[in-house]
């Protein structure tokens, strides 16, 4: 298997773990969401801290917190804490369908952020994709009588997080380690309050199942990220864009078939419109990537001395 093939396998594995992670968070529904979030922060730091320490790179995360990019790290840490917490709450409280919709929408929200923040211009295909996604949200709102706030909140928090990460000059493992380092004091305070009886929870150590399961949150968070980052370096951007939709697809399948959440005709229409928007978006990305390759080939050929 070539490097590209290995990259695809790694990305598929990462997206499969992410997509099926809803099963884990549903199994932990007896633990308050903020307590799960605190453990996710703690054990993600343990996972990445060990991984970086074994490679002699833990100092890079500390340097990132002290360097010129520390403002971005703080902002990213705050946003990812909200996103993680909202996702955990959504799965535990029966909003897994909306959660999957949110991760379908977020690439299109990212396009809009590129226009508003970076001054990028929408191509015709991207504009049509964004319009179709907005129409899907409108259809779902009209049909159900309420906007899909959970989906919108997840998309609107994850998109700026990815924008910040794109501008950050640090690897994924290093930057996430720095972020959870910042969040760790808050996580420890919350766990102390929970185990002290000040707030509800404190379930670590209460039974074997919960005690063994909570540390897995770090592996579920960190393992796929390493696989995805490794794979993304070895595949084309268009391939990466298509394969990553496996994550919300699995989330939706689990939500409907395993959790038995309602999936009405309005959901079907809205999801169909979102899939159409993502098809346009992916096609546009493929077209732009192909044009860039052709231009690079043309420039390379024109520079050849005969």
PEFEN-V768840 format. One record per pair of residues at least 12 apart in sequence whose ideal C-beta (glycine too) atoms are under 7 Angstrom apart, sorted by the first residue. I is the first residue (numbers start at 1). J is the second residue. D is the distance in Angstrom with one decimal. If there is no record, write none. Layout:
i: (I;I)
j: (J;J)
d: (D;D)
This chain:
i: (3;4;4;6;7;7;7;8;8;8;8;10;10;10;11;11;11;11;11;11;12;12;13;14;14;14;14;15;15;15;15;16;16;17;17;17;18;18;19;19;19;19;19;20;20;21;22;22;22;22;22;23;24;24;25;25;25;26;26;26;27;28;29;31;31;31;32;32;33;33;33;33;34;34;35;35;35;35;35;36;36;37;37;37;38;38;38;39;39;40;40;40;40;41;41;41;41;42;42;43;43;43;44;44;44;44;45;45;45;45;46;47;47;47;48;48;48;48;49;51;52;52;52;57;60;61;61;61;61;64;64;64;64;65;65;65;69;69;72;72;72;73;73;73;73;74;75;76;76;76;76;77;77;77;79;79;79;80;80;81;82;83;83;83;83;86;86;86;87;87;90;94;95;96;96;96;96;96;97;97;97;97;97;97;98;98;98;99;99;99;100;100;100;100;101;101;101;102;102;102;102;102;103;103;103;103;104;104;104;105;105;105;105;106;106;106;107;108;108;108;108;108;109;109;109;110;110;110;111;111;112;113;113;113;117;123;125;125;125;126;126;128;129;129;129;132;132;132;132;133;133;135;136;136;136;136;139;139;139;139;140;140;140;143;144;172;172;173;176;236;237;237;238;238;238;238;241;241;242;245)
j: (234;234;235;234;231;234;235;231;235;239;243;227;230;231;228;231;232;235;240;243;243;246;227;224;227;228;231;243;244;246;247;246;250;220;223;224;224;247;246;247;249;250;251;250;254;220;91;96;251;254;255;254;216;220;88;91;92;91;92;259;213;213;92;201;203;210;200;201;85;88;89;92;85;190;190;191;194;201;203;88;217;84;85;88;187;190;191;214;217;84;217;218;221;180;183;184;187;184;187;215;217;218;180;218;221;222;177;180;181;184;218;218;219;222;173;176;177;222;177;173;173;174;177;174;174;174;177;178;181;170;174;175;178;178;181;182;168;169;164;167;168;175;178;179;182;182;164;161;164;165;179;179;182;183;157;160;161;161;179;183;157;154;157;158;161;153;154;157;99;154;150;261;150;251;254;255;259;261;252;255;256;261;263;267;148;150;151;150;154;251;248;251;252;255;148;151;274;150;151;152;154;155;154;247;248;251;248;274;278;133;151;155;274;155;158;159;281;129;130;133;277;281;155;156;159;159;162;163;126;130;130;159;160;163;163;284;280;283;284;281;284;280;277;280;281;273;276;277;280;274;277;273;270;273;274;277;266;269;270;273;266;267;270;266;266;225;229;226;225;289;285;289;282;285;286;289;282;285;282;278)
d: (4.7;5.8;5.6;6.4;4.1;3.0;4.2;6.8;5.8;6.7;6.6;4.5;5.3;3.3;5.8;3.9;6.8;6.6;6.6;4.9;6.1;6.5;5.3;3.9;4.0;3.9;6.8;6.3;5.8;4.1;4.3;6.6;6.6;6.5;6.6;4.4;5.2;4.5;6.1;4.6;6.8;2.7;5.3;5.9;6.7;5.2;5.1;5.4;5.5;5.2;6.9;6.3;6.7;5.9;5.4;4.2;6.3;5.6;6.8;6.4;6.8;6.2;4.3;6.7;5.1;6.5;5.6;4.5;6.2;4.7;4.3;5.9;6.7;5.9;7.0;7.0;5.4;4.1;6.8;5.1;6.8;5.7;4.6;5.8;3.9;4.6;5.1;4.4;5.5;6.1;4.1;6.9;6.1;5.2;4.7;6.2;4.1;6.7;5.3;4.9;5.3;2.8;5.0;4.5;4.6;5.6;6.7;4.3;6.4;5.8;5.6;4.1;6.0;3.9;5.6;6.1;4.2;5.4;6.4;6.5;6.4;6.9;6.0;6.7;4.7;5.2;4.1;4.5;6.4;5.4;6.2;6.6;4.4;5.2;6.4;7.0;5.9;6.7;5.4;6.8;5.5;6.9;5.0;6.1;6.8;6.3;6.0;5.9;4.7;6.5;5.5;4.0;4.4;5.5;5.6;6.0;4.6;5.5;5.9;5.6;5.3;6.5;4.2;5.3;6.3;5.8;6.0;6.9;6.0;6.3;5.1;6.0;4.7;6.3;6.8;3.5;5.5;5.8;6.3;4.6;6.8;5.0;6.3;6.6;5.2;4.0;4.3;6.5;6.1;6.1;4.3;3.7;4.0;6.2;6.1;4.0;6.9;6.7;3.9;7.0;3.1;4.6;6.6;6.2;4.0;6.9;4.8;5.0;6.5;5.9;6.2;4.1;6.7;4.2;4.7;5.0;6.3;5.9;5.3;4.6;6.2;6.4;4.8;6.1;3.9;4.5;6.0;6.6;5.4;6.1;6.2;5.5;6.2;5.3;6.6;5.7;5.2;6.4;3.5;6.5;5.5;5.4;4.3;4.1;4.2;5.4;5.6;3.9;6.9;6.0;4.4;5.8;4.3;3.7;4.9;7.0;6.5;5.5;5.0;6.6;5.8;7.0;4.1;3.0;5.8;5.7;4.4;6.3;6.5;6.4;6.5;5.4;6.9;5.4;4.1;5.1;5.3;5.3;5.6;6.4)
